[in-house]
Amino acid sequence: MKAVYLSGHVAGAKLDHFIELVNETELNALVIDIKEAGYVNYLSEIPMVKELGLCKKIYDVEEVLRKCHENNIYVIGRIVCFRDDGLSKAKPEYGIKTPGGKLWTEGSYGSWTNPSIEAVQDFNIEIAKEAVALGFDEIQFDYVRFPTTGKGAVVYDENMPEKTEVIAGFVKKAAEEIKKVKDVPISADVFGIVIESDTDAKAIGQDLAKIGQYIDYISPMIYPSHYANSSKGMFGNGVGQKINGKLFTHPDLYPYDVIYNALIKLKDKAATTYEGFTAKVRPYLQDFTIKMAEGYYQEYGVEQVRDQIKAVYDAGYEEWILWDGKNTYTEDALLKE
């Protein structure tokens, strides 16, 4: 699959434009948000979703799927799992808490649900099962992790299993339950840094060796801008980030090298240390610009997007998804059909 990501609002307002873009270019798939910001983007029939008012008619799901399928477009439904301000506020007992017992919030993004709570897991699985029954071709779980928090900022049940076991257990259960409805691919988005850092992987619960046993696709979000740089400003740690043994002090300036080395490292680990890892790899690539310290960032355009796509192919992979939160893609970077 070669895809771009669409928010629920853009899918509702500009779908025809993106269908035309797919028809005219190398694209053959769209990632469309099913649940984001705590709400299902269409009118759901799931009892808890309806009871708690956690759905909005942002788009007509049947019309969106019909139009896409009439144009032979593969539709991946993205579900933001545990960063869920809607469910955690409607059911505070499901939320991640501070030591004082209040809902912990991630700034303007709001509160999170606790991934270890079975009812929270089941809530997301039911949304996925309904989506598959409606006709989505694949389910993609995002924010399938614990939040990054400061030390002592949150508390969990002392009997909670390791975070990596919680997330792997959810992914396994979700895949099994969804495939009972229809045997569609299940994918999960993961931080690119967990390929390099076992410490980061354990902190958020994204152990690729475990997750990759139970799903069909892993989508590492390998955004060059998001790796640590050697500045003292945004994303800066004064040193930079090692990727596949190479130190990148200005990672945003080297999109080909960052993507290539991250994927080669993942390929090597999947083959040598990730026992039982069977998931295929379909990375998210950067099609947006993050302005950081002067000299540490660049404007992303045709050259930067094509360099990343080339890196995917050179690393031996065939699939990719472009990400821009605003859905304003560098359309000239896409090869004409």
VOKE-697878 format. One line per 2 residues: number of its first residue (from 0); their letters; for each residue x negated, y, z of N, C-alpha, C, O. Coordinates in steps of 0.1 Angstrom, whole numbers, plus 5000, padded with zeros to 4 digits. Atoms other than C-alpha are relative to their C-alpha. Example, Ala and Ser with C-alpha at 12.3 -4.5 7.8 and 13.67 -1.06 7.14 Angstrom:
<recs>
0> as> 4991,4988,5000,4877,4955,5078,4991,5012,5000,4981,5012,5007 | 5009,4989,5000,4863,4989,5071,5008,5011,5008,5003,5022,5009
</recs>
This chain:
<recs>
0> mk> 4992,4988,5000,5000,5000,5000,4991,5013,5000,4981,5013,5007 | 5006,4986,4999,4990,5036,4993,5011,5009,5003,5020,5011,4995
2> av> 4988,4993,4995,5012,5059,5012,4996,5014,5006,4985,5017,5008 | 5000,4988,4992,5018,5093,5028,5010,4999,5011,5020,4992,5009
4> yl> 4991,5000,4989,5035,5099,5061,5010,5012,4999,5006,5023,4995 | 4989,4990,5000,5068,5118,5063,5007,5001,5014,5010,4990,5019
6> sg> 4992,4998,4988,5084,5132,5094,5015,4998,4997,5019,4998,4985 | 4986,5002,5002,5121,5126,5099,5006,5012,4993,5015,5011,4984
8> hv> 4994,4988,5006,5129,5162,5090,4996,5002,4985,5005,5006,4977 | 5004,4999,5014,5109,5161,5058,5007,4989,4992,5011,4992,4980
10> ag> 4992,5010,5007,5125,5128,5048,5014,5004,4998,5020,5000,4988 | 4987,4996,5002,5158,5144,5053,5002,5011,4990,5012,5012,4983
12> ak> 4999,4988,5008,5151,5176,5034,4993,5000,4987,4997,5006,4977 | 5009,5000,5012,5124,5168,5008,4997,4986,4994,4987,4985,4987
14> ld> 5003,5014,5005,5127,5131,5000,4999,5000,4985,4990,4993,4980 | 5001,5001,5015,5133,5137,4963,4987,5004,4995,4982,4998,4985
16> hf> 5013,4995,5004,5101,5156,4960,4989,4988,5001,4981,4986,4993 | 5010,5010,4998,5081,5127,4975,5003,4987,4992,4993,4980,4989
18> ie> 4997,5011,5009,5099,5101,4955,4994,5003,4986,4988,4994,4980 | 5006,4996,5013,5088,5120,4924,4985,4999,5000,4979,4995,4991
20> lv> 5014,5001,4998,5053,5122,4938,4995,4985,4999,4985,4983,4993 | 5003,5014,5001,5052,5084,4942,5001,4995,4986,4992,4988,4981
22> ne> 4997,5005,5014,5066,5078,4907,4989,5006,4991,4986,4999,4981 | 5010,4994,5009,5039,5101,4892,4986,4997,5003,4977,5000,4995
24> te> 5014,5002,4996,5008,5090,4911,4998,4986,5005,5006,4977,5003 | 5004,5013,4995,4990,5061,4926,5007,4995,5012,5006,4983,5016
26> ln> 4993,5004,4989,5012,5061,4956,5011,4990,4997,5016,4989,4986 | 4990,5010,5002,5036,5032,4961,5008,4998,5013,5017,4989,5013
28> al> 4994,5002,4987,5048,5036,4997,5002,5013,5007,4994,5023,5005 | 4998,4989,4991,5061,5061,5022,5001,4995,5015,5008,4985,5017
30> vi> 4998,5003,4986,5058,5060,5060,5010,5011,5005,5007,5023,5004 | 4989,4991,4995,5090,5075,5075,5003,4998,5014,5004,4987,5019
32> di> 4997,5001,4986,5096,5083,5111,5014,4995,5003,5024,5000,4998 | 4987,5005,4995,5123,5062,5127,5003,5007,5014,5013,5013,5016
34> ke> 4999,4994,4987,5117,5075,5163,4988,5009,5002,4977,5004,5001 | 5010,4991,4996,5097,5105,5173,5005,5010,5010,5017,5012,5010
36> ag> 4996,4990,4991,5098,5131,5200,5011,4996,5009,5019,5004,5014 | 4990,5005,4991,5120,5108,5220,5014,4997,4994,5023,4994,5002
38> yv> 4987,5002,5006,5149,5105,5195,4999,4992,4987,4989,4993,4979 | 4999,5007,5013,5159,5081,5167,5005,5010,4990,5014,5018,4993
40> ny> 4997,4989,5010,5162,5102,5135,5012,4998,4992,5015,5006,4983 | 4987,5002,5007,5195,5087,5124,5009,4995,5010,5006,4992,5022
42> ls> 4990,5005,4990,5227,5076,5140,4999,4985,5003,5002,4977,4994 | 5002,5014,4996,5219,5044,5158,5012,4994,5006,5020,5001,5013
44> ei> 4989,5007,4993,5243,5018,5170,4996,4992,5012,5003,4984,5018 | 5005,5007,4988,5221,5005,5198,5007,5006,5012,5006,5018,5014
46> pm> 4992,4995,4989,5242,5008,5230,4992,5010,5009,4997,5021,5012 | 5007,4991,4991,5215,5024,5252,4996,5013,4993,4997,5024,4999
48> vk> 5003,4988,5008,5205,5049,5224,5012,5009,5000,5011,5021,5002 | 4988,4992,5001,5241,5060,5220,5004,5005,5014,5008,5017,5015
50> el> 4996,4996,4986,5248,5060,5258,4992,5012,5005,4997,5021,5012 | 5009,4989,4995,5218,5083,5265,4999,5011,4990,4992,5021,4993
52> gl> 5001,4990,5010,5223,5104,5234,4986,5002,4994,4982,5014,4992 | 5013,4999,5005,5189,5096,5221,4999,4998,4985,4989,4992,4980
54> ck> 5001,5000,5014,5196,5098,5184,5006,5013,4994,5016,5018,5000 | 4995,4989,5007,5202,5126,5159,5001,4997,4985,4993,4989,4980
56> ki> 4999,5003,5014,5213,5126,5123,4991,5010,4992,4995,5019,4986 | 5010,4992,5007,5181,5141,5109,5000,4996,4985,4999,5005,4977
58> yd> 4998,5004,5014,5186,5120,5078,5009,4988,5000,5012,4982,5010 | 4991,5011,5002,5210,5095,5064,4992,4988,4996,4987,4987,4985
60> ve> 5010,5011,5002,5191,5063,5068,5004,4991,4988,4995,4986,4981 | 4996,5008,5012,5212,5043,5042,4996,5007,4987,4992,5000,4978
62> ev> 5003,4993,5012,5207,5070,5016,4985,5000,4997,4981,4998,4986 | 5015,5000,5001,5170,5073,5023,4995,4987,4995,4987,4986,4985
64> lr> 5005,5013,5004,5164,5036,5020,5005,4996,4986,4997,4990,4978 | 4995,5003,5014,5186,5033,4989,4992,5007,4989,4988,5001,4980
66> kc> 5008,4993,5010,5168,5060,4970,4986,4995,4999,4981,4994,4988 | 5014,5005,5001,5134,5047,4979,5000,4986,4993,4991,4984,4984
68> he> 5000,5013,5006,5143,5011,4970,5004,5000,4985,4999,4992,4977 | 4996,4999,5014,5159,5022,4937,4988,5004,4992,4987,5002,4980
70> nn> 5012,4995,5006,5125,5037,4929,4988,4991,5003,4976,4994,5001 | 5010,5010,4997,5106,5006,4940,4989,5005,5010,4977,5002,5008
72> iy> 5009,4995,4990,5091,5024,4969,5001,4992,5013,5012,4989,5018 | 5001,5007,4988,5080,5004,4999,5001,5009,5012,4993,5019,5013
74> vi> 4997,4990,4990,5093,5020,5031,4995,4994,5014,5000,4984,5018 | 5005,5004,4987,5073,5017,5064,5006,5009,5010,5005,5021,5009
76> gr> 4993,4992,4990,5093,5028,5094,4991,5001,5013,4987,4991,5019 | 5009,4997,4989,5072,5045,5121,5008,5002,5013,5017,5010,5013
78> iv> 4994,4998,4987,5082,5042,5157,4990,5005,5011,4980,4998,5014 | 5009,4995,4990,5065,5064,5183,5005,4993,5013,5017,4996,5018
80> cf> 4995,5009,4989,5067,5040,5213,5000,5007,5013,5011,5010,5018 | 5000,4997,4986,5056,5052,5247,4998,5015,5003,5001,5018,5015
82> rd> 4999,4986,4998,5051,5089,5243,5015,5004,4997,5018,5008,4985 | 4985,4999,5002,5089,5093,5248,5006,5009,5010,5011,5004,5021
84> dg> 4995,4990,4991,5101,5125,5264,5015,4998,5002,5021,5001,5013 | 4986,5002,4999,5137,5115,5257,5004,4990,5010,5012,4992,5019
86> ls> 4997,5011,4991,5139,5082,5274,4995,5002,5014,5002,4999,5024 | 5006,4998,4987,5116,5091,5303,5008,5010,5008,5009,5009,5020
88> ka> 4992,4990,4992,5138,5121,5312,5014,4995,5002,5020,4998,5013 | 4986,5006,4998,5171,5102,5307,4999,4989,5011,5009,4987,5018
90> kp> 5002,5011,4990,5157,5073,5328,4987,5003,5007,4977,4996,5004 | 5013,4997,4994,5130,5088,5351,4993,4988,5006,4981,4988,5007
92> ey> 5006,5012,4994,5125,5054,5366,4991,4992,4990,4983,4984,4993 | 5008,5006,5011,5110,5044,5332,4987,5008,4997,4979,5003,4989
94> gi> 5011,4991,5004,5085,5072,5332,4987,4998,5008,4987,4991,5018 | 5013,5000,4993,5048,5075,5341,5000,5011,5010,5004,5022,5007
96> kt> 4999,4991,4989,5045,5092,5375,4987,5006,5004,4976,4999,5003 | 5012,4995,4993,5021,5115,5392,5000,4994,5014,5009,4988,5018
98> pg> 5001,5005,4987,5009,5105,5427,5011,5006,5009,5015,4999,5019 | 4989,4994,4992,5037,5128,5441,5013,4995,4996,5023,4999,5002
100> gk> 4988,5006,5004,5063,5108,5423,5008,5007,4989,5019,5003,4985 | 4993,4993,5011,5072,5133,5395,4995,4995,4987,4985,4988,4986
102> lw> 5004,5004,5013,5071,5126,5358,4988,5007,4996,4987,5020,4997 | 5012,4994,5006,5037,5132,5344,5003,5005,4986,5009,4998,4978
104> te> 4998,4994,5014,5037,5154,5313,4987,5003,4993,4977,5006,4999 | 5011,4997,5008,5013,5158,5285,5002,5013,4993,5004,5014,4981
106> gs> 4999,4987,5005,5015,5195,5281,5014,5002,4993,5024,4998,4998 | 4988,4997,5008,5040,5206,5254,5007,4987,4994,5018,4987,4990
108> yg> 4994,5013,5005,5045,5169,5243,5009,4993,5009,5017,4985,5005 | 4991,5006,4991,5064,5161,5274,4995,4988,5007,4983,4985,5008
110> sw> 5003,5012,4991,5066,5129,5295,4999,4987,4992,5003,4987,4980 | 5002,5013,5006,5057,5093,5287,5008,4990,5008,5010,4991,5020
112> tn> 4995,5011,4994,5074,5061,5294,4989,4990,5004,4978,4991,4998 | 5010,5009,4995,5055,5034,5312,5000,4987,4992,5010,4979,4992
114> ps> 5001,5011,5009,5044,5007,5287,5002,4986,5007,5006,4976,5001 | 4999,5013,4993,5044,4980,5314,5014,4996,5004,5016,4985,5009
116> ie> 4986,5003,4996,5081,4982,5321,5007,4993,4989,5008,4998,4978 | 4994,5008,5010,5100,4955,5303,5011,5007,4993,5013,5005,4981
118> av> 4988,4993,5006,5131,4976,5297,4995,5010,4990,5002,5012,4980 | 5006,4991,5009,5109,5002,5280,4996,4993,4987,4999,4998,4976
120> qd> 5004,5008,5012,5094,4976,5257,5012,4995,4992,5012,4997,4980 | 4988,5005,5007,5128,4961,5249,5007,5011,4993,5013,5009,4982
122> fn> 4993,4988,5006,5142,4996,5241,4994,5002,4986,5001,5004,4976 | 5006,4997,5013,5116,5001,5213,5001,4988,4991,5002,4990,4979
124> ie> 4998,5012,5008,5120,4965,5201,5014,5000,4994,5015,4996,4982 | 4987,5000,5006,5157,4969,5197,5002,5011,4989,5009,5008,4979
126> ia> 5000,4990,5010,5152,5001,5177,4993,4994,4987,4998,4996,4976 | 5006,5006,5012,5128,4982,5154,5008,4989,4994,5009,4988,4982
128> ke> 4991,5010,5006,5152,4953,5150,5011,5006,4992,5015,5001,4982 | 4989,4993,5007,5180,4976,5140,4995,5006,4987,5001,5005,4976
130> av> 5006,4994,5012,5157,4993,5115,4997,4990,4989,4999,4992,4978 | 5002,5011,5010,5147,4960,5099,5013,4996,4994,5014,4993,4982
132> al> 4987,5004,5005,5184,4951,5096,5005,5010,4990,5012,5006,4981 | 4995,4990,5009,5191,4984,5079,4992,5000,4987,4998,5004,4977
134> gf> 5007,5001,5013,5164,4977,5053,4986,5005,4999,4980,5005,4989 | 5014,4996,5001,5130,4991,5063,4991,4988,4997,4994,4977,5002
136> de> 5008,5011,5005,5103,4970,5047,4989,4996,5010,4983,4985,5009 | 5011,5003,4990,5078,4972,5076,5002,5009,5012,5008,5020,5011
138> iq> 4999,4992,4988,5077,4984,5112,4986,5003,5004,4977,4995,5005 | 5013,4995,4995,5047,5005,5123,5002,5007,5014,5009,5017,5015
140> fd> 5000,4994,4986,5042,5012,5160,4989,5010,5002,4977,5007,4999 | 5010,4990,4996,5024,5044,5170,5002,5003,5015,5012,5000,5021
142> yv> 5001,4997,4986,5015,5056,5204,5003,4987,5008,5010,4987,5018 | 4999,5013,4994,5014,5019,5213,4988,4999,5009,4979,4991,5007
144> rf> 5012,4999,4991,4991,5027,5242,5004,5007,5013,5016,5012,5014 | 4998,4992,4988,4988,5043,5276,4994,5014,4997,4986,5015,4988
146> pt> 5006,4986,5003,4981,5081,5277,4986,5001,5005,4982,4994,5014 | 5013,4996,4995,4947,5096,5282,5003,5010,5011,5009,5020,5009
148> tg> 4997,4992,4988,4948,5112,5317,4987,5002,5008,4978,4995,5007 | 5011,4997,4991,4925,5128,5342,5000,4990,5011,5011,4984,5014
150> kg> 5001,5009,4989,4913,5107,5371,5010,5004,5011,5009,5015,5016 | 4991,4997,4990,4940,5104,5397,5013,5008,4996,5021,5011,5005
152> av> 4988,4992,5004,4966,5122,5376,5013,4992,5000,5024,4998,5002 | 4988,5009,5000,4990,5092,5374,4997,4988,5008,4986,4985,5012
154> vy> 5001,5012,4993,4997,5061,5393,5009,4989,4993,5019,4992,4988 | 4993,5012,5005,5008,5026,5382,5002,4990,5011,4995,4991,5021
156> de> 4998,5011,4991,5021,4996,5400,4987,4993,5003,4980,4989,4993 | 5013,5007,4997,4992,4980,5418,4999,4986,4995,4988,4980,4993
158> nm> 5000,5014,5005,5003,4946,5405,5001,5000,4984,5002,4989,4978 | 4999,5000,5015,5004,4958,5368,4988,4993,4994,4976,4995,4999
160> pe> 5012,5006,5007,4982,4937,5345,4991,5010,4994,4995,5022,4994 | 5009,4991,5007,4953,4952,5327,5007,5007,4989,5016,5001,4982
162> kt> 4993,4992,5011,4964,4979,5302,4999,4993,4987,5008,4992,4979 | 5001,5008,5013,4950,4958,5273,5009,4989,4999,5014,4985,4989
164> ev> 4991,5011,5000,4971,4929,5284,5014,5005,4998,5022,4998,4991 | 4987,4994,5002,5002,4951,5286,5003,5003,4986,5014,4999,4980
166> ia> 4998,4996,5014,4998,4965,5251,5000,4988,4991,5009,4986,4982 | 5001,5012,5009,4988,4931,5235,5013,4992,5002,5019,4987,4993
168> gf> 4988,5007,4997,5018,4915,5253,5012,5006,4993,5021,4999,4988 | 4989,4993,5007,5042,4941,5239,5000,4998,4985,5010,4994,4979
170> vk> 5001,5002,5014,5029,4938,5204,5004,4986,4996,5011,4984,4986 | 4997,5014,5003,5031,4900,5205,5015,4998,5001,5021,4992,4992
172> ka> 4985,5002,4998,5067,4901,5219,5008,5007,4989,5017,5001,4984 | 4993,4992,5011,5078,4928,5194,4999,4993,4987,5010,4992,4980
174> ae> 5002,5007,5013,5064,4909,5164,5009,4987,5000,5016,4985,4990 | 4992,5012,5000,5081,4877,5175,5015,5003,4999,5023,4996,4992
176> ei> 4986,4996,4999,5115,4894,5182,5005,5005,4986,5015,5002,4981 | 4996,4993,5012,5115,4915,5150,5001,4989,4989,5010,4990,4980
178> kk> 5001,5010,5011,5106,4885,5127,5012,4990,5001,5014,4983,4992 | 4988,5009,4999,5136,4866,5141,5012,5007,4992,5021,5000,4987
180> vk> 4990,4993,5008,5158,4893,5124,4996,4999,4985,5005,4996,4977 | 5005,5001,5014,5137,4894,5092,4985,5000,5000,4978,5007,5008
182> dv> 5014,5002,5000,5102,4883,5084,4993,5012,4992,4988,5010,4981 | 5007,4988,5006,5087,4918,5077,4987,5002,5006,4985,4997,5018
184> pi> 5012,4997,4994,5052,4930,5083,5001,5009,5012,5010,5018,5012 | 5001,4992,4988,5044,4945,5117,4986,5006,5000,4976,4999,4999
186> sa> 5013,4994,4999,5017,4971,5120,4999,5009,5012,5009,5012,5019 | 5002,4991,4989,5002,4993,5147,4989,5010,4997,4979,5007,4991
188> dv> 5010,4989,5002,4983,5026,5147,4991,5000,5013,4996,4999,5024 | 5009,4999,4989,4952,5028,5169,4990,5011,4998,4987,5016,4987
190> fg> 5010,4990,5001,4926,5054,5177,4988,4995,4993,4984,4984,4995 | 5012,5004,5007,4896,5053,5155,4988,4997,5010,4980,4989,5007
192> iv> 5011,5001,4991,4873,5057,5185,4999,4986,5007,4989,4982,5012 | 5000,5013,4993,4883,5023,5199,4992,4989,4993,4988,4979,4998
194> ie> 5009,5009,5008,4863,5006,5171,4986,5001,5006,4979,4991,5007 | 5013,4998,4995,4832,5021,5187,4999,4998,5015,4989,4993,5020
196> sd> 5001,4999,4985,4840,5024,5224,5010,4990,5007,5022,4992,5007 | 4992,5009,4992,4852,4995,5246,5006,5007,5012,5017,5004,5017
198> td> 4995,4992,4989,4856,5020,5274,5012,5007,4997,5022,5007,5004 | 4988,4993,5004,4881,5041,5255,5011,4990,4997,5023,4993,5000
200> ak> 4990,5011,5003,4899,5009,5243,5007,4996,5013,5019,4994,5013 | 4994,5005,4988,4904,4997,5279,5008,5011,5007,5018,5008,5014
202> ai> 4993,4989,4993,4914,5032,5292,5014,5002,4994,5023,5006,5002 | 4986,4998,5005,4944,5034,5268,5007,4986,4996,5018,4986,4993
204> gq> 4994,5013,5002,4950,4996,5264,4999,4995,4986,5006,4985,4982 | 5000,5004,5014,4941,4993,5227,4988,4991,4997,4978,4996,4992
206> dl> 5011,5010,5003,4919,4962,5225,5003,4993,4987,5012,4985,4986 | 4997,5005,5014,4917,4954,5188,4999,4985,4999,5006,4979,4991
208> ak> 5001,5015,5001,4906,4918,5194,5013,4994,5004,5017,4983,4999 | 4987,5005,4995,4939,4912,5213,5011,5004,4990,5019,4995,4986
210> ig> 4989,4996,5008,4962,4933,5192,5000,4994,4986,5011,4990,4981 | 5001,5005,5014,4949,4920,5159,5003,4986,4998,5004,4981,4987
212> qy> 4995,5014,5001,4960,4885,5167,5015,4998,4997,5019,4988,4992 | 4985,5002,5000,4997,4892,5167,5007,5008,4989,5019,5006,4987
214> id> 4993,4992,5010,5004,4917,5139,4994,4999,4987,4983,4993,4985 | 5004,5001,5014,5000,4920,5102,4990,5010,4995,4981,5007,4987
216> yi> 5009,4989,5004,4982,4953,5099,4996,5008,5012,5004,5011,5021 | 5006,4990,4991,4960,4975,5120,4997,5013,4992,4991,5012,4981
218> sp> 5003,4987,5007,4959,5012,5110,4992,5009,5009,4998,5017,5017 | 5008,4991,4992,4930,5029,5127,5001,5014,4994,5000,5017,4982
220> mi> 4999,4986,5004,4934,5067,5126,4985,5006,5000,4981,5011,5010 | 5014,4996,5001,4899,5076,5113,4999,5014,4995,4997,5016,4983
222> yp> 5001,4986,5004,4900,5114,5112,4987,5006,5003,4984,5007,5015 | 5014,4994,4997,4865,5129,5109,5000,5011,5009,4991,5012,5018
224> sh> 5000,4989,4992,4876,5160,5126,5002,4997,5015,4998,5004,5024 | 4997,5004,4987,4886,5141,5157,4989,4993,5008,4990,4990,5020
226> ya> 5011,5006,4993,4853,5125,5165,4992,5011,5007,4992,5023,5002 | 5007,4990,4993,4831,5143,5190,4988,5006,4991,4981,4999,4984
228> ns> 5011,4993,5007,4807,5169,5175,4990,5005,5010,4993,5004,5022 | 5010,4995,4990,4776,5185,5190,5002,5014,5004,4993,5020,5011
230> sk> 4998,4986,4995,4791,5219,5196,5005,5000,5014,5006,4989,5021 | 4994,4999,4987,4804,5232,5229,5014,5004,4999,5020,5008,5009
232> gm> 4986,4996,5002,4838,5240,5214,5009,4988,4998,5007,4978,5005 | 4990,5010,5002,4867,5220,5202,4994,4987,4996,4986,4987,4986
234> fg> 5005,5014,5003,4860,5182,5201,4985,4999,5002,4978,4990,4998 | 5015,5000,4999,4824,5191,5211,4996,4994,5014,5002,4997,5024
236> ng> 5005,5006,4987,4804,5172,5237,4985,5004,5001,4978,4999,5010 | 5014,4996,5000,4770,5188,5229,4990,4990,4993,4978,4993,4992
238> vg> 5009,5011,5006,4757,5155,5213,5005,4996,4987,4997,4995,4977 | 4995,5006,5012,4780,5142,5187,5005,4986,5003,5007,4982,5014
240> qk> 4994,5013,4998,4794,5107,5181,4992,4990,4991,4990,4992,4979 | 5006,5010,5007,4776,5075,5171,5011,4991,4993,5021,4987,5000
242> in> 4990,5009,5008,4796,5055,5144,4991,4990,4993,4983,4993,4984 | 5007,5011,5006,4782,5021,5134,4985,5003,5001,4977,5000,4992
244> gk> 5014,4998,4997,4749,5031,5150,4994,5013,4995,4982,5016,4997 | 5004,4988,5005,4746,5064,5132,5006,5012,5007,5018,5012,5010
246> lf> 4995,4988,4992,4748,5097,5151,5005,5011,4990,4998,5015,4981 | 4994,4989,5007,4771,5123,5136,5002,5012,5009,5010,5011,5018
248> th> 4999,4988,4992,4766,5157,5150,5011,5010,4995,5017,5018,5002 | 4990,4992,5007,4790,5173,5125,5009,4991,4992,5010,4992,4980
250> pd> 4993,5010,5008,4814,5145,5116,5010,5005,4990,5013,4999,4980 | 4990,4995,5009,4840,5167,5100,4995,5003,4986,5002,5004,4976
252> ly> 5007,4997,5013,4815,5176,5073,4997,4988,4991,4992,4990,4980 | 5004,5012,5007,4809,5140,5063,5011,4990,4999,5010,4979,5005
254> py> 4989,5009,5000,4843,5124,5056,4997,4986,4994,5002,4976,4999 | 5003,5013,5006,4829,5096,5033,4993,4992,5010,4996,4980,5012
256> dv> 5009,5007,4991,4802,5086,5058,5007,4995,5012,5005,4984,5017 | 4993,5004,4988,4825,5086,5088,5010,4989,4997,5010,4979,5004
258> iy> 4991,5011,5003,4852,5065,5071,4993,4987,4997,4997,4977,5002 | 5007,5012,5004,4828,5041,5055,4994,4993,5012,4996,4981,5014
260> na> 5007,5006,4989,4808,5035,5087,5010,4994,5010,5008,4984,5016 | 4990,5005,4991,4839,5032,5109,5006,4987,4995,5008,4977,5003
262> li> 4994,5012,5005,4854,5006,5086,4990,4988,4999,4994,4977,5001 | 5010,5011,5000,4822,4986,5082,4998,4995,5014,4996,4983,5015
264> kl> 5001,5005,4986,4819,4985,5120,5012,4991,5003,5010,4981,5010 | 4988,5007,4997,4855,4973,5122,4999,4986,4993,5003,4976,4999
266> kd> 5001,5012,5008,4849,4947,5095,4990,4990,5007,4993,4978,5008 | 5010,5008,4993,4818,4934,5113,5005,4994,5013,5003,4982,5016
268> ka> 4995,5004,4987,4835,4932,5147,5011,4990,4998,5013,4980,5005 | 4989,5009,5002,4866,4915,5132,4994,4986,4996,5000,4976,4999
270> at> 5006,5013,5005,4843,4888,5116,4992,4993,5011,4990,4981,5010 | 5009,5006,4991,4820,4883,5145,5004,4999,5015,5000,4990,5022
272> ty> 4997,4999,4985,4835,4893,5179,5015,5000,5003,5018,4998,5015 | 4985,5000,4997,4873,4896,5175,5006,4986,4997,5011,4984,4986
274> eg> 4995,5014,5002,4882,4859,5179,5015,5000,4998,5023,5006,5006 | 4986,5001,5003,4916,4852,5163,5006,5012,4993,5018,5013,4991
276> ft> 4995,4988,5007,4918,4886,5146,5004,4997,4986,4996,4993,4978 | 4995,5004,5014,4940,4881,5115,5006,5012,4993,5009,5011,4981
278> ak> 4993,4989,5006,4954,4916,5109,4992,5006,4989,4980,5006,4989 | 5007,4992,5011,4946,4934,5076,4999,5014,5005,5005,5019,5014
280> vr> 5004,4986,4996,4932,4969,5078,5005,5010,4990,5003,5008,4978 | 4994,4989,5009,4951,4999,5064,4998,5013,5007,5007,5017,5015
282> py> 5003,4988,4992,4935,5031,5077,5008,5012,4997,5013,5014,4986 | 4995,4987,5002,4950,5065,5082,4989,5009,4997,4978,5009,5003
284> lq> 5010,4990,5005,4930,5092,5064,5004,5014,5002,5016,5017,5003 | 4998,4986,4996,4927,5129,5071,5003,5008,4987,4995,5009,4978
286> df> 4997,4991,5010,4945,5153,5048,5005,5013,5006,5016,5018,5003 | 4997,4988,4992,4945,5184,5071,4987,5006,5004,4977,4999,5004
288> ti> 5012,4993,4996,4921,5210,5083,5002,5004,5015,5012,5009,5019 | 5001,4995,4986,4912,5215,5120,4989,5010,5001,4977,5007,4999
290> km> 5010,4989,4999,4894,5248,5126,4993,4999,5014,5000,5000,5024 | 5007,5002,4988,4867,5243,5152,4989,5011,5000,4990,5021,4994
292> ae> 5011,4991,4999,4834,5260,5160,4994,5002,4986,4994,4993,4978 | 5005,4996,5014,4819,5278,5129,4988,4990,4997,4979,4988,5005
294> gy> 5010,5010,5005,4798,5253,5109,5003,4986,5003,4996,4977,4998 | 4996,5013,4996,4815,5223,5124,5012,4994,4993,5016,4983,4995
296> yq> 4988,5004,5007,4845,5221,5102,5000,5004,4985,4993,5013,4982 | 4999,4995,5014,4855,5224,5065,5015,4999,4997,5023,4992,5003
298> ey> 4987,5001,5005,4887,5229,5046,5001,4987,4992,4993,4984,4984 | 4998,5012,5007,4901,5196,5034,5008,5002,4988,5019,5008,4988
300> gv> 4993,4999,5013,4911,5194,4998,4998,4987,4991,4996,4977,4997 | 5001,5011,5009,4907,5172,4967,4988,4992,5003,4988,4979,5004
302> eq> 5013,5007,4999,4870,5163,4972,5000,4992,5013,4996,4981,5013 | 5001,5007,4987,4874,5154,5009,5010,4988,5001,5006,4978,5006
304> vr> 4990,5011,5000,4905,5133,5004,4995,4988,4991,4995,4977,4995 | 5005,5011,5009,4890,5114,4974,4987,4993,5006,4986,4981,5004
306> dq> 5012,5006,4994,4857,5109,4993,5005,4989,5011,4999,4978,5012 | 4995,5010,4990,4877,5091,5021,5006,4988,4993,5003,4977,4998
308> ik> 4994,5011,5007,4896,5070,4997,4989,4991,4994,4990,4979,4994 | 5011,5007,5005,4864,5060,4980,4993,4992,5011,4989,4980,5008
310> av> 5007,5008,4988,4849,5050,5014,5008,4988,5003,5002,4978,5007 | 4992,5012,4997,4879,5027,5020,4997,4989,4990,4995,4978,4994
312> yd> 5002,5010,5010,4873,5009,4987,4985,4995,5001,4983,4983,5000 | 5014,5005,4999,4835,5008,4992,4998,4991,5012,4989,4983,5012
314> ag> 5001,5009,4988,4840,4992,5026,5007,4987,4998,5006,4978,5007 | 4993,5013,5003,4860,4964,5009,5014,4999,5003,5020,4989,5004
316> ye> 4986,5000,4997,4895,4975,5018,5007,5007,4988,5001,5013,4980 | 4993,4995,5012,4923,4984,4994,5012,5009,5003,5017,5015,4994
318> ew> 4988,4992,4996,4951,5002,5014,4996,5011,5009,4986,5011,5016 | 5003,4988,4992,4953,5036,5030,5013,5008,5001,5023,5006,4993
320> il> 4989,4990,4998,4978,5062,5043,4994,5014,5003,4985,5015,5011 | 5004,4987,4997,4973,5099,5042,5009,5006,5011,5021,5004,5012
322> wd> 4993,4993,4989,4982,5119,5073,4999,5015,5000,4987,5020,4999 | 5000,4986,4997,4992,5155,5077,5013,5002,5007,5024,5000,5002
324> gk> 4988,4999,4992,5016,5163,5105,5010,5009,4994,5022,5008,4997 | 4991,4991,5007,5031,5191,5084,5005,4995,4987,5014,5001,4980
326> nt> 4996,5007,5012,5034,5168,5054,4997,5009,4988,5004,5008,4977 | 5004,4992,5011,5017,5194,5031,4987,4994,4994,4976,4998,4998
328> yt> 5011,5008,5004,4995,5170,5012,4993,5006,4988,4998,5015,4980 | 5008,4995,5011,4967,5177,4987,5004,4991,4988,4998,4981,4985
330> ed> 4994,5009,5010,4988,5163,4958,4991,4998,4988,4991,4988,4981 | 5009,5001,5011,4961,5170,4932,4989,4989,5003,4982,4985,4993
332> al> 5010,5010,4997,4939,5145,4950,5005,4986,4996,4997,4976,4996 | 4994,5013,5003,4963,5116,4940,4998,4998,4985,5002,5006,4977
334> lk> 5001,5003,5014,4955,5099,4908,5013,4998,4993,5023,4993,4999 | 4987,5001,5008,4982,5101,4881,5002,4986,4996,4993,4978,4994
336> e> 4996,5014,5003,5001,5069,4874,4996,4997,4985,4998,4986,4980
</recs>
